Amino acid sequence: MEKYEMESEEIGMPNSLIFFKLPLVLKGKYEILNGEKEQLGTIDYGEGLTTSDMDLLDMEGKIQVHGYPPPVDPSKKIQFVEKSWYLTDGEGSQLGKIKRRQPLFGEKYDYDAGDRGFYTIVCKPYSKNYRIINSGGIEVVQYRDVESAFKVTRVYKVQLNNIHTEPISVYEIVGMIIGVHLLRAHNR
């Protein structure tokens, strides 16, 4: 990743920057970096050939967030594919669910974190700028989909705005962004 000329503070502090890559083929491990290019964790897509699950690991290698699509029932001949993405913690307890909405213009997704809150992810038409807004209408995250050469790998630049006041972790935010990306790709 290129060197970014923006100041950043530690994750969890106001106005922090993080960066991560999302490859065309979701396979392998990729770093989550702060604005100073220091590693904060890892995204593990596994082998990516048979599943679209992913794990977000802290610096000790412990799973902080696991993301996965809705389960498919092999006993049913006709499947109605639910357009959603689930996040759980390292012990398997559900953190939340991302679901696509159908607005007239732009893109909109909901993240239901249960009793911890409700978030809306919005993007204006033809824009690569996204915003995550809490149930109080406050923008807590901005992120941009920065395409790399030949669209082989996407780089996400994430601005955390006073996220320390929210009950969701940075790993959960990265999981939300990956979930939105996968739901977008599924709709194309």
Secondary structure as UniProt FT lines:
FT   TURN            11..12
FT   TURN            14..15
FT   STRAND          16..23
FT   STRAND          29..34
FT   TURN            35..36
FT   STRAND          39..44
FT   TURN            46..47
FT   STRAND          54..57
FT   TURN            59..60
FT   STRAND          63..68
FT   TURN            74..75
FT   STRAND          84..89
FT   TURN            90..91
FT   STRAND          94..101
FT   STRAND          107..112
FT   HELIX           114..116
FT   STRAND          118..123
FT   TURN            125..126
FT   STRAND          129..134
FT   TURN            135..136
FT   STRAND          139..147
FT   HELIX           149..151
FT   STRAND          153..160
FT   HELIX           163..165
FT   HELIX           170..187
//
